[in-house]
Amino acid sequence: MVTSVGGVNNIQNTWATSQSVSKDQFLKLFLTQLQNQNPLEPMQDRDFLLQLAQFTQVENTEEVARVLGNLQTLAYTTQATSLLGKHVVGLRASDSATVDGVVTAVRFTSDGVWLKVGNHEMRVESVLQVSG
């Protein structure tokens, strides 16, 4: 644990109380701490290295989240294309009513992967049942 320096709360405590801290926010907090440190008691090398390691962890966490998001999109894409021509039961996007029919098209948008079933659309993740 890193202790407070010059009256500024340490970054680890600030990070723990926050729900989600981006690397930019983390870096701003770190720079603020450096600017406001007590010149008579500057930050120790050990504390500085610990905070740089925390910054690297935040960066790595963001990268993992990005990669997992890409993998999820790939999984939805693969699932959707495999459903073409299959009979599905799922929840309609507009009002969550049940839709029952054959998947005739797949649409890819920035909002997700959509299946066309009859005159309705549903998200691929809303499929409840699939049959041949």
Contacts in CASP RR format, 6 or more apart in sequence:
PFRMAT RR
TARGET T0000
AUTHOR 0000-0000-0000
METHOD contacts of the structure
MODEL  1
MVTSVGGVNNIQNTWATSQSVSKDQFLKLFLTQLQNQNPLEPMQDRDFLL
QLAQFTQVENTEEVARVLGNLQTLAYTTQATSLLGKHVVGLRASDSATVD
GVVTAVRFTSDGVWLKVGNHEMRVESVLQVSG
1 10 0 8 1.000
1 12 0 8 1.000
2 10 0 8 1.000
2 11 0 8 1.000
2 12 0 8 1.000
2 47 0 8 1.000
2 50 0 8 1.000
2 51 0 8 1.000
2 54 0 8 1.000
3 10 0 8 1.000
3 47 0 8 1.000
4 10 0 8 1.000
5 33 0 8 1.000
5 37 0 8 1.000
5 38 0 8 1.000
5 41 0 8 1.000
5 42 0 8 1.000
5 43 0 8 1.000
5 47 0 8 1.000
6 36 0 8 1.000
6 37 0 8 1.000
6 38 0 8 1.000
6 41 0 8 1.000
7 36 0 8 1.000
7 38 0 8 1.000
8 32 0 8 1.000
8 33 0 8 1.000
8 36 0 8 1.000
8 37 0 8 1.000
10 33 0 8 1.000
10 51 0 8 1.000
11 26 0 8 1.000
11 29 0 8 1.000
11 30 0 8 1.000
11 33 0 8 1.000
11 51 0 8 1.000
11 54 0 8 1.000
12 51 0 8 1.000
12 54 0 8 1.000
14 21 0 8 1.000
14 29 0 8 1.000
15 21 0 8 1.000
15 26 0 8 1.000
15 29 0 8 1.000
15 54 0 8 1.000
15 58 0 8 1.000
18 25 0 8 1.000
21 29 0 8 1.000
21 58 0 8 1.000
22 58 0 8 1.000
22 62 0 8 1.000
23 55 0 8 1.000
23 58 0 8 1.000
23 59 0 8 1.000
23 62 0 8 1.000
26 54 0 8 1.000
26 55 0 8 1.000
26 58 0 8 1.000
27 55 0 8 1.000
30 51 0 8 1.000
30 55 0 8 1.000
33 43 0 8 1.000
33 51 0 8 1.000
34 43 0 8 1.000
37 43 0 8 1.000
73 112 0 8 1.000
73 113 0 8 1.000
76 112 0 8 1.000
76 113 0 8 1.000
76 124 0 8 1.000
76 125 0 8 1.000
77 108 0 8 1.000
77 113 0 8 1.000
79 113 0 8 1.000
79 124 0 8 1.000
79 127 0 8 1.000
80 106 0 8 1.000
80 113 0 8 1.000
80 114 0 8 1.000
80 115 0 8 1.000
80 124 0 8 1.000
81 106 0 8 1.000
83 103 0 8 1.000
83 106 0 8 1.000
83 115 0 8 1.000
83 124 0 8 1.000
83 127 0 8 1.000
83 130 0 8 1.000
84 103 0 8 1.000
84 104 0 8 1.000
84 105 0 8 1.000
84 106 0 8 1.000
85 102 0 8 1.000
85 103 0 8 1.000
85 104 0 8 1.000
86 102 0 8 1.000
86 103 0 8 1.000
86 130 0 8 1.000
86 131 0 8 1.000
86 132 0 8 1.000
87 100 0 8 1.000
87 101 0 8 1.000
87 102 0 8 1.000
87 130 0 8 1.000
87 131 0 8 1.000
87 132 0 8 1.000
88 99 0 8 1.000
88 100 0 8 1.000
88 101 0 8 1.000
88 102 0 8 1.000
88 103 0 8 1.000
88 115 0 8 1.000
88 117 0 8 1.000
88 127 0 8 1.000
88 128 0 8 1.000
88 129 0 8 1.000
88 130 0 8 1.000
88 131 0 8 1.000
89 98 0 8 1.000
89 99 0 8 1.000
89 100 0 8 1.000
89 101 0 8 1.000
89 127 0 8 1.000
89 128 0 8 1.000
89 129 0 8 1.000
90 98 0 8 1.000
90 99 0 8 1.000
90 100 0 8 1.000
90 117 0 8 1.000
90 122 0 8 1.000
90 126 0 8 1.000
90 127 0 8 1.000
90 128 0 8 1.000
90 129 0 8 1.000
91 97 0 8 1.000
91 98 0 8 1.000
91 99 0 8 1.000
91 122 0 8 1.000
91 126 0 8 1.000
91 128 0 8 1.000
92 98 0 8 1.000
92 99 0 8 1.000
92 120 0 8 1.000
92 121 0 8 1.000
92 122 0 8 1.000
92 126 0 8 1.000
93 114 0 8 1.000
93 120 0 8 1.000
93 121 0 8 1.000
93 122 0 8 1.000
93 123 0 8 1.000
93 126 0 8 1.000
94 120 0 8 1.000
98 128 0 8 1.000
99 117 0 8 1.000
99 118 0 8 1.000
99 120 0 8 1.000
99 122 0 8 1.000
100 117 0 8 1.000
101 117 0 8 1.000
101 118 0 8 1.000
102 117 0 8 1.000
102 118 0 8 1.000
103 115 0 8 1.000
103 116 0 8 1.000
103 117 0 8 1.000
104 116 0 8 1.000
104 117 0 8 1.000
104 118 0 8 1.000
105 115 0 8 1.000
105 116 0 8 1.000
106 113 0 8 1.000
106 114 0 8 1.000
106 115 0 8 1.000
106 116 0 8 1.000
106 124 0 8 1.000
107 113 0 8 1.000
107 114 0 8 1.000
107 115 0 8 1.000
107 116 0 8 1.000
107 121 0 8 1.000
108 114 0 8 1.000
112 123 0 8 1.000
112 124 0 8 1.000
113 123 0 8 1.000
113 124 0 8 1.000
114 121 0 8 1.000
114 122 0 8 1.000
114 123 0 8 1.000
114 124 0 8 1.000
115 121 0 8 1.000
115 122 0 8 1.000
115 123 0 8 1.000
115 124 0 8 1.000
115 127 0 8 1.000
END
